[in-house]
Amino acid sequence: MCIHHFGDISVTKVTEQHGPGFAPDLLYPDWDPAVLEQHRALMIPDCFDESQQRFIASIHTWVVKTRHHTILIDSCAGNHKHRPDLARFHQLDLPFMERLAEAGVTPESVDYVMCTHLHADHCGWNTRLVDGRWVPTFPNARYIFSKAEYDYWESRVGEEGFNANVFEDSVLPVVASRQADMIDGAGTIGDDLIIHSTPGHSVGHIAIELINSAGTGIFSGDIMHQPLQVVRPDWNSRFCENPELAKASRRWVLEHAAEQNSTVFTAHFSNSSAGRVSRRGDRFEWRFI
């Protein structure tokens, strides 16, 4: 288990699932195979499966332990969720809670759950099924939601599509238990985490910055899905709600990470899922750490 240290703060990746995901032309409307060939050393074998011609995706949570708090950033897909349009996330039965326990995290010990956005693979473990009811998985936690994101999905309750049922089974039970806190724009959690508004992939997407005298980090959510978006920040995923805002948020996080020498903790990159961004003129490069 890889643990990153920032003074007295630790960051640990706990994986729910890992393996081949989207075909390139499905994930990226602007897909150009020449870009993959140019960056083979970056992508192959860890991030792209040549035999299946699919990107390799990791779905995980980041456990942040500070002096005072245990924080989960994004909560994966969850077990027993009805996701008929998303086979990877449909009716799962995975030992994610056991993996959290291996990282020293019990449900009762979690103080905050922070969702970068409310897509199926980022808020699923917010709740678990108990006696036929969805209840908060982490009974003592405050759940941090972007208000813009919450409002958007609240207005679409009952709609079909790739995110069907997510709001109903993974968000509303948290609100009903009075454990939800809405952040309107920017905000802070404790002494160490700053919330930045980074819309585009979704209406209310947020990035979360870790600040410590020993270094900084940024949790980028779905601003990027694969390392190729570092070298091609003009590429949006097919799931980006607002293409121009998505590009602007991506460029901001890359510029900020390069200037601050921050560790970027991604939501879906394979390998370690964490790395550093460097800049050469108007171009960016990625290095896993």
N, C-alpha and C positions, 0 to 999 in steps of 0.2 A: 504494500500500500504506500503510495507516494504522498508525502506530506510536505507542504511548502510552509516555511516559517518567515514571519515578518515580526521580528522582535518577539513579543509574548503572544502573538496571534498565529494560529495555525489554520491552514486551508487543506482539506482532504477531499479527493474525489471518491464518491461512492457510486458505482456503476449499477444501473438497472439492467440494461441490455446493450449489446455491441454486435455489429455485423453489417453485412451488405444492406444498403438502403436504396436510395433513388438511382435510376439510370440518369446519366448526365443531362440528356436533352429534356428529361422530365423536370429535373430540378432547376435548370438554368435555361430560360428562353433564348439567351444569346450564346449558347454553348458552341465552342470552337475546339475540336479535338487537338488542334495544333498547340493550344495553350497547355494542355496536359502533357503532351510530348516534350514541350520546352521545359516543364517543371517536373519531370519524372522523379528526380531524386527527392523532391519534397513530398510527392503524393504516393509513390509506389515503393514498398508494398503496403504500408500502414494505412493509407487513406483511400486507396482505390484498388478494387479487386479486378485485375485484368481478365481473369477467367469468366467472371460474371458480367463484366463491363458495368459495374456499379460502384458508387461511392461507398465507403465504409463509414458508418455513423456510430457514434457513441451517445447513449442517453444516460445521463447521470445527474446527480445533485452534488453541489459543492457544500461541504460542511465547514463553516467558519467558526472557530472557537476563539473568543476574545477573553479578556480578564473577567468579564461579567456575564457573557452570553454565549449560548450555542445557537447558531443561525444556519438554516438551510436555504440555499439559493437554488430555486427551481426544484420541483418535486416529481419529475419524470411522468410516466404514463399511468401508473397505478394498476392494481389488480382488479379483476372482475368488472372492468368498465366496458360498457356496450359501445363499441366503435366499429360498426359494420363497414364503414368506408375506409378504415385504416387497419389493415390486417395486422400490422406490427404491434398495434396497441389494443387489439380486440380480445376481451376475455382472457387477460393474462393471469398467470399464476406463478409469479417469480419471487425468489427469496430476498427481495430488497430490504425488508426490515431486519433480516438476519445480517445482511451486509452492513447496515447502519450500526447494528450492535457490535460487529467486529471493529468498527471505527470508534467505539466507545459512546454511541448515541442511543439512548432509549427514547421512546415517544414522550415520556414525561419530562425529559431533560431539555427539550427544545424550547427556546424562548421566542424565536421568530422564524417564520417561513415567508420567504420573499420570492414572489413570482415575477420574472421579467416580463411576462405576458401570459395570457390565458388560453394558449393553444393546448391541445390534448396532452402533449408530451412534456409540459412544463408545470402542470398543476394537478396531475392525477393522484399523487399520494397525499394531497391535501386531505383526502377523506378515505375511509375504508368501510367495507360492508360489514355491519354487525346486525344480526337478526333481521336481515332484509332491509335495513335502513343505512343510509350513508351518514357517517358521523366523522367529525374531525379526527384525523390520525394522531395529532399532537395536542393533547388536551389542555396543556398549559401555555401554548404558543399564541402570540399575536400573529395574524396572517396579514402581510402587507400587499395590497393591491393598488395598482394605478387606477385612479378614479376614472380617467378617460377610457381605459381598457374595460373597466367594470361596466361603465355606462353603455359602451358599445355593445357588449355581449348581452347585457340585460335587455336591450331593445330587440334582440334577436332570439329570445327564448322560444324554443319550439321549431326553429328553422332546421331544415336538413342541410347536409353538406359535410365537409371534412371535420368540422368542429362540433357536430351535433352532439347533444347531451352533456357536453363538458361543463357548461355553466351550471346546469341543473344538478349534476352529481358531484362536482368538485369545487364549486364556489358557493352556491346558495346554502348548503348545510353549514358552512363556516360562518356565514352571515347570520343564520338562524341561531347559532350558538353564541353570538355576540363576541366573536374572536377576530373579526375583520377590522382592519384600519385602512382607510383610503388615503392615498397620497395624491395630491393635486399638483402635478409638475415635479419640482425638486423636493428633496427632504433629507433627513438624516436619521440614522438608527444607531443609538448608543453614541460612543465617542469615535467610532472608527469607520462607519459606512456612510457614504453620500449617494443619494439617488439622483440620477440624471435622466431627464426626459429625452428619449431617443426614438421618436415615432418613425414609422415607415413600414417596417415589416408588419407591424400591427399598429392600430390607431394609438394605443397608449403604451407602447413598448418602453421599458426603462432599462438602463444599464446601472450597475452598482459599483461604486469605486471604494476601494479599501485604502485608507490613509494611515500610515504608521511611520515613525521616525526611522525605522529600519528598511522602508521600501513601500511601494504602492502596487496595487493590483486593480484590475477592472474586470467585472463579470459581464460579458458582452451579450448573453442571450442569443437571439437569432439574428443579430446584426450581420453575422456571418455564419454560414453552414459548413464551409470547407476552406482549407488554406488557400485554394485558388482565388478566393475573393480578396485576399490580401494583395496579391499581385494584379488582380483585376477587380478593383473596388467598384467599377461601373457595372458589374454583374449583379443583378438582383435574382433572388429565388422566385420561382413561380408563385410563391405564397405571399409575396410582399403586397400589402394593401395599397401603399402609395409609393410608386417607384422612385420619384424624385426625392421624397423625404427619406426613403430607405438609403439611397446613395449618400445623401448629406450626413445621416447618422453614422454610416459606415466610415466615411472619410473623417468625421470628427473623432471617432474612437481610435482609428489608426493614427491620426496626427497626435492625439493626446497621449496615446500609449508610447509612441516614438519619442515625443518630447520629454515625457516623465520617466522613460525607461521602465514602464510598468510591466508587470506580468499580466498577460491577458488570459483569463480563465474562460474558455469557450464552452458553449453548450453541446456541440456535436462533433467537433474535431475528434478524430481518433488519436492513436498514439497516447501521449500524456494528457492531451486536451488543453495543455497550458503552454504558453510560449511568449516570445518577445518579438516586437515589431521594430524594425529599423527602417530608416528612410534615406534614399539616395535621390536627391532632386525631387521630382514629382512621383517617384516610384517607391513602393513599400516592399519589404521582404519579411519573411516569417522564419523563426527558428524555434523548434520545440525545445522545452526544458523539462 
